[in-house]
């Protein structure tokens, strides 16, 4: 394993220990354990698949199907466990964005440096 891969592995381990990642894991587990939420997600995914099949076939989906999809989406989004999952994912994404920005800054600084690293 190269030095950069080792450093990336270490970074991954550190990210896995952050409060943001721990909150995301808890929220995902809570969402998975919520049977009603899981049922809603499964029904929504099935309906989405049907809608996409209709659209790919060049046919307009029935209004009832579109209405049911919107209803399911609203119901899903109103669930506390789903809202917690979305918030936790957003917080972790923000952390990853900061990490990527810092890496980019490091790349820029490293490319301008005259010091040669092994």
N, CA, C and O of each residue as an XYZ file, in Angstrom:
472
protein
N       0.852     -1.171      0.000
C       0.000      0.000      0.000
C       0.899      1.236      0.000
O       1.873      1.313      0.749
N       0.556      2.196     -0.851
C       1.357      3.416     -0.937
C       1.106      4.304      0.276
O       0.135      4.126      1.012
N       1.994      5.251      0.461
C       1.871      6.202      1.572
C       0.559      6.994      1.460
O      -0.107      7.239      2.465
N       0.199      7.386      0.248
C      -1.037      8.157      0.062
C      -2.246      7.291      0.406
O      -3.192      7.776      1.027
N      -2.230      6.021      0.013
C      -3.347      5.136      0.355
C      -3.443      4.951      1.867
O      -4.543      4.897      2.417
N      -2.306      4.854      2.536
C      -2.304      4.733      3.996
C      -2.901      5.984      4.638
O      -3.681      5.898      5.586
N      -2.523      7.142      4.107
C      -3.057      8.398      4.638
C      -4.562      8.487      4.382
O      -5.308      8.959      5.240
N      -5.009      8.040      3.217
C      -6.441      8.046      2.902
C      -7.194      7.112      3.841
O      -8.289      7.436      4.300
N      -6.607      5.957      4.124
C      -7.228      5.009      5.055
C      -7.332      5.632      6.446
O      -8.358      5.501      7.113
N      -6.277      6.304      6.879
C      -6.303      6.980      8.178
C      -7.374      8.065      8.214
O      -8.079      8.213      9.212
N      -7.497      8.827      7.118
C      -8.525      9.861      7.043
C      -9.915      9.235      7.138
O     -10.790      9.742      7.840
N     -10.103      8.128      6.425
C     -11.383      7.430      6.502
C     -11.703      6.970      7.914
O     -12.841      7.085      8.371
N     -10.705      6.456      8.595
C     -10.910      6.018      9.987
C     -11.288      7.193     10.878
O     -12.160      7.077     11.739
N     -10.624      8.321     10.664
C     -10.933      9.508     11.462
C     -12.333     10.027     11.163
O     -13.045     10.450     12.074
N     -12.732      9.999      9.899
C     -14.092     10.433      9.540
C     -15.133      9.526     10.186
O     -16.193      9.986     10.611
N     -14.822      8.239     10.253
C     -15.739      7.286     10.875
C     -15.912      7.506     12.366
O     -16.865      7.004     12.962
N     -15.006      8.248     12.970
C     -15.079      8.529     14.409
C     -15.703      9.888     14.715
O     -15.835     10.258     15.882
N     -16.086     10.632     13.684
C     -16.645     11.965     13.923
C     -18.071     11.876     14.458
O     -18.781     10.893     14.246
N     -18.459     12.926     15.150
C     -19.835     13.001     15.650
C     -20.833     12.980     14.501
O     -21.906     12.387     14.614
N     -20.477     13.632     13.389
C     -21.376     13.684     12.239
C     -21.632     12.295     11.666
O     -22.766     11.959     11.323
N     -20.579     11.490     11.564
C     -20.761     10.141     11.025
C     -21.538      9.262     12.007
O     -22.396      8.476     11.605
N     -21.232      9.403     13.286
C     -21.957      8.625     14.295
C     -23.443      8.969     14.276
O     -24.290      8.084     14.394
N     -23.761     10.263     14.127
C     -25.163     10.681     14.058
C     -25.830     10.115     12.808
O     -26.990      9.705     12.850
N     -25.098     10.093     11.700
C     -25.643      9.532     10.459
C     -25.931      8.043     10.624
O     -26.982      7.566     10.197
N     -25.023      7.317     11.230
C     -25.239      5.872     11.460
C     -26.459      5.635     12.344
O     -27.271      4.753     12.064
N     -26.586      6.424     13.414
C     -27.748      6.279     14.309
C     -29.043      6.588     13.574
O     -30.031      5.870     13.722
N     -29.040      7.651     12.787
C     -30.254      8.041     12.053
C     -30.621      6.984     11.019
O     -31.799      6.671     10.844
N     -29.626      6.435     10.335
C     -29.895      5.389      9.341
C     -30.440      4.135     10.024
O     -31.370      3.506      9.519
N     -29.871      3.776     11.157
C     -30.353      2.601     11.880
C     -31.777      2.824     12.376
O     -32.615      1.927     12.293
N     -32.047      4.012     12.886
C     -33.395      4.335     13.358
C     -34.400      4.271     12.211
O     -35.507      3.758     12.373
N     -34.007      4.795     11.054
C     -34.893      4.757      9.889
C     -35.130      3.323      9.435
O     -36.245      2.967      9.055
N     -34.088      2.502      9.473
C     -34.227      1.100      9.073
C     -35.119      0.318     10.029
O     -35.806     -0.617      9.616
N     -35.110      0.697     11.305
C     -35.910     -0.008     12.303
C     -37.366      0.451     12.335
O     -38.214     -0.214     12.931
N     -37.656      1.572     11.702
C     -39.018      2.105     11.647
C     -39.765      1.367     10.537
O     -39.572      1.649      9.354
N     -40.613      0.426     10.925
C     -41.297     -0.420      9.939
C     -42.201      0.373      9.011
O     -42.249      0.108      7.810
N     -42.915      1.339      9.560
C     -43.804      2.140      8.729
C     -43.002      2.948      7.708
O     -43.396      3.065      6.548
N     -41.878      3.502      8.152
C     -41.021      4.261      7.246
C     -40.451      3.352      6.158
O     -40.401      3.734      4.989
N     -40.026      2.166      6.540
C     -39.499      1.206      5.565
C     -40.568      0.820      4.563
O     -40.295      0.717      3.367
N     -41.778      0.607      5.040
C     -42.888      0.268      4.150
C     -43.171      1.409      3.175
O     -43.395      1.176      1.987
N     -43.159      2.637      3.679
C     -43.371      3.802      2.823
C     -42.278      3.908      1.759
O     -42.561      4.154      0.587
N     -41.036      3.719      2.180
C     -39.913      3.802      1.243
C     -40.024      2.733      0.170
O     -39.788      3.006     -1.007
N     -40.381      1.526      0.566
C     -40.511      0.437     -0.402
C     -41.645      0.698     -1.395
O     -41.490      0.485     -2.598
N     -42.771      1.155     -0.887
C     -43.902      1.451     -1.768
C     -43.551      2.590     -2.729
O     -43.893      2.550     -3.911
N     -42.867      3.600     -2.202
C     -42.469      4.736     -3.035
C     -41.488      4.293     -4.123
O     -41.607      4.721     -5.271
N     -40.533      3.451     -3.777
C     -39.578      2.944     -4.767
C     -40.272      2.123     -5.844
O     -39.941      2.239     -7.024
N     -41.236      1.292     -5.444
C     -41.977      0.494     -6.413
C     -42.780      1.366     -7.359
O     -42.807      1.131     -8.567
N     -43.427      2.364     -6.808
C     -44.221      3.284     -7.620
C     -43.315      4.099     -8.543
O     -43.658      4.356     -9.697
N     -42.173      4.494     -8.027
C     -41.215      5.234     -8.857
C     -40.760      4.379    -10.039
O     -40.623      4.879    -11.156
N     -40.534      3.124     -9.796
C     -40.130      2.208    -10.864
C     -41.225      2.101    -11.923
O     -40.944      2.116    -13.121
N     -42.460      1.994    -11.474
C     -43.587      1.935    -12.416
C     -43.693      3.226    -13.230
O     -43.922      3.183    -14.439
N     -43.526      4.362    -12.572
C     -43.586      5.647    -13.271
C     -42.482      5.748    -14.325
O     -42.725      6.202    -15.444
N     -41.281      5.326    -13.965
C     -40.158      5.393    -14.904
C     -40.377      4.448    -16.085
O     -40.034      4.782    -17.219
N     -40.941      3.281    -15.825
C     -41.237      2.340    -16.906
C     -42.231      2.958    -17.886
O     -42.064      2.845    -19.100
N     -43.259      3.607    -17.359
C     -44.247      4.266    -18.226
C     -43.590      5.365    -19.049
O     -43.829      5.476    -20.251
N     -42.773      6.167    -18.406
C     -42.125      7.266    -19.110
C     -41.164      6.768    -20.191
O     -41.101      7.335    -21.281
N     -40.414      5.700    -19.880
C     -39.488      5.133    -20.871
C     -40.241      4.560    -22.071
O     -39.751      4.578    -23.200
N     -41.440      4.052    -21.797
C     -42.265      3.490    -22.875
C     -42.952      4.584    -23.683
O     -43.607      4.306    -24.687
N     -42.799      5.822    -23.242
C     -43.395      6.931    -23.970
C     -44.849      7.173    -23.645
O     -45.546      7.875    -24.378
N     -45.318      6.589    -22.537
C     -46.713      6.798    -22.138
C     -46.767      7.662    -20.889
O     -45.890      7.591    -20.027
N     -47.785      8.460    -20.807
C     -47.989      9.318    -19.650
C     -48.566      8.465    -18.511
O     -49.573      7.782    -18.701
N     -47.933      8.501    -17.326
C     -48.481      7.737    -16.192
C     -49.863      8.256    -15.812
O     -50.179      9.430    -16.007
N     -50.661      7.379    -15.278
C     -52.017      7.746    -14.858
C     -51.949      8.791    -13.743
O     -51.031      8.788    -12.923
N     -52.934      9.678    -13.734
C     -52.984     10.721    -12.711
C     -53.037     10.124    -11.311
O     -52.435     10.663    -10.383
N     -53.751      9.017    -11.155
C     -53.844      8.362     -9.845
C     -52.462      7.928     -9.360
O     -52.139      8.047     -8.178
N     -51.649      7.422    -10.296
C     -50.313      6.965     -9.950
C     -49.442      8.155     -9.527
O     -48.703      8.075     -8.545
N     -49.537      9.241    -10.269
C     -48.755     10.435     -9.938
C     -49.209     11.016     -8.598
O     -48.385     11.435     -7.786
N     -50.522     11.038     -8.373
C     -51.049     11.556     -7.109
C     -50.593     10.701     -5.932
O     -50.217     11.223     -4.882
N     -50.631      9.392     -6.116
C     -50.199      8.477     -5.046
C     -48.723      8.684     -4.747
O     -48.321      8.664     -3.584
N     -47.911      8.881     -5.780
C     -46.477      9.108     -5.594
C     -46.247     10.377     -4.763
O     -45.451     10.376     -3.823
N     -46.946     11.449     -5.118
C     -46.798     12.708     -4.385
C     -47.245     12.557     -2.935
O     -46.616     13.088     -2.019
N     -48.338     11.827     -2.741
C     -48.847     11.598     -1.385
C     -47.833     10.817     -0.550
O     -47.557     11.170      0.597
N     -47.286      9.756     -1.136
C     -46.291      8.953     -0.423
C     -45.042      9.775     -0.103
O     -44.494      9.677      0.995
N     -44.598     10.578     -1.059
C     -43.412     11.405     -0.847
C     -43.645     12.400      0.290
O     -42.772     12.583      1.139
N     -44.809     13.040      0.312
C     -45.123     13.983      1.395
C     -45.171     13.265      2.742
O     -44.651     13.769      3.738
N     -45.791     12.094      2.771
C     -45.892     11.328      4.018
C     -44.510     10.923      4.506
O     -44.204     11.041      5.693
N     -43.683     10.450      3.595
C     -42.313     10.046      3.948
C     -41.535     11.225      4.515
O     -40.866     11.102      5.541
N     -41.627     12.358      3.846
C     -40.871     13.536      4.268
C     -41.356     14.119      5.583
O     -40.623     14.860      6.238
N     -42.561     13.801      5.972
C     -43.091     14.328      7.228
C     -42.694     13.473      8.435
O     -42.886     13.888      9.578
N     -42.152     12.300      8.188
C     -41.781     11.385      9.281
C     -40.512     11.879      9.978
O     -39.547     12.263      9.318
N     -40.516     11.868     11.294
C     -39.388     12.364     12.085
C     -38.100     11.576     11.796
O     -37.022     12.161     11.694
N     -38.216     10.266     11.668
C     -37.022      9.451     11.420
C     -36.399      9.798     10.070
O     -35.175      9.808      9.934
N     -37.229     10.079      9.081
C     -36.725     10.465      7.763
C     -36.064     11.839      7.832
O     -34.991     12.040      7.263
N     -36.693     12.776      8.520
C     -36.127     14.112      8.666
C     -34.783     14.062      9.381
O     -33.857     14.788      9.019
N     -34.675     13.209     10.393
C     -33.409     13.049     11.111
C     -32.327     12.490     10.197
O     -31.174     12.919     10.242
N     -32.716     11.526      9.369
C     -31.762     10.930      8.435
C     -31.267     11.964      7.431
O     -30.070     12.039      7.156
N     -32.174     12.754      6.886
C     -31.799     13.777      5.911
C     -30.884     14.826      6.558
O     -29.894     15.241      5.956
N     -31.210     15.247      7.767
C     -30.383     16.236      8.464
C     -28.997     15.681      8.764
O     -27.994     16.371      8.582
N     -28.940     14.436      9.222
C     -27.644     13.820      9.529
C     -26.803     13.657      8.273
O     -25.592     13.881      8.297
N     -27.446     13.266      7.172
C     -26.718     13.126      5.904
C     -26.185     14.478      5.448
O     -25.057     14.577      4.968
N     -26.991     15.507      5.599
C     -26.581     16.854      5.210
C     -25.384     17.325      6.030
O     -24.445     17.904      5.483
N     -25.414     17.080      7.329
C     -24.299     17.473      8.194
C     -23.023     16.731      7.835
O     -21.943     17.322      7.821
N     -23.139     15.442      7.545
C     -21.950     14.668      7.160
C     -21.437     15.127      5.801
O     -20.227     15.205      5.589
N     -22.339     15.429      4.886
C     -21.928     15.942      3.572
C     -21.169     17.257      3.705
O     -20.194     17.488      2.989
N     -21.612     18.123      4.622
C     -20.917     19.394      4.860
C     -19.498     19.132      5.376
O     -18.548     19.802      4.972
N     -19.371     18.164      6.262
C     -18.046     17.811      6.767
C     -17.155     17.314      5.632
O     -15.997     17.719      5.526
N     -17.692     16.439      4.784
C     -16.918     15.929      3.653
C     -16.539     17.048      2.694
O     -15.446     17.037      2.127
N     -17.424     18.001      2.511
C     -17.121     19.140      1.641
C     -15.949     19.946      2.204
O     -15.064     20.362      1.456
N     -15.944     20.165      3.519
C     -14.827     20.886      4.149
C     -13.528     20.108      3.990
O     -12.477     20.694      3.729
N     -13.598     18.792      4.146
C     -12.416     17.949      3.975
C     -11.901     18.057      2.541
O     -10.701     18.215      2.319
N     -12.815     17.972      1.568
C     -12.407     18.078      0.162
C     -11.802     19.440     -0.151
O     -10.837     19.533     -0.910
N     -12.362     20.492      0.427
C     -11.802     21.830      0.215
C     -10.399     21.929      0.802
O      -9.514     22.542      0.205
N     -10.196     21.326      1.967
C      -8.888     21.338      2.601
C      -7.885     20.534      1.783
O      -6.734     20.942      1.627
N      -8.319     19.406      1.267
C      -7.440     18.595      0.403
C      -7.075     19.389     -0.848
O      -5.915     19.393     -1.260
N      -8.036     20.049     -1.445
C      -7.775     20.850     -2.642
C      -6.773     21.961     -2.344
O      -5.874     22.231     -3.142
N      -6.936     22.597     -1.194
C      -5.997     23.644     -0.799
C      -4.595     23.053     -0.620
O      -3.600     23.662     -1.014
N      -4.531     21.867     -0.026
C      -3.241     21.191      0.151
C      -2.604     20.827     -1.180
O      -1.390     20.947     -1.346
N      -3.424     20.380     -2.133
C      -2.905     20.048     -3.466
C      -2.327     21.295     -4.118
O      -1.245     21.260     -4.703
N      -3.060     22.394     -4.011
C      -2.587     23.653     -4.593
C      -1.264     24.068     -3.962
O      -0.314     24.412     -4.666
N      -1.205     24.036     -2.640
C       0.032     24.412     -1.948
C       1.166     23.460     -2.301
O       2.305     23.882     -2.500
N       0.844     22.174     -2.375
C       1.873     21.186     -2.708
C       2.400     21.352     -4.124
O       3.585     21.136     -4.376
N       1.531     21.730     -5.043
C       1.976     21.897     -6.430
C       2.855     23.129     -6.605
O       3.625     23.219     -7.561
N       2.739     24.071     -5.685
C       3.544     25.286     -5.752
C       4.836     25.175     -4.960
O       5.704     26.043     -5.058
N       4.966     24.127     -4.189
C       6.151     23.942     -3.348
C       7.311     23.379     -4.162
O       7.124     22.576     -5.076
N       8.513     23.823     -3.804
C       9.719     23.318     -4.484
C      10.291     22.099     -3.769
O      11.243     21.482     -4.248
N       9.707     21.752     -2.617
C      10.179     20.597     -1.866
C       9.652     19.348     -2.519
O       8.450     19.237     -2.758
N      10.525     18.399     -2.816
C      10.134     17.137     -3.440
C       9.901     16.101     -2.361
O      10.776     15.826     -1.540
N       8.696     15.526     -2.375
C       8.316     14.510     -1.381
C       8.522     13.117     -1.989
O       8.251     12.912     -3.173
N       8.992     12.180     -1.199
C       9.177     10.814     -1.725
C       7.866     10.119     -1.999
O       7.857      8.970     -2.442
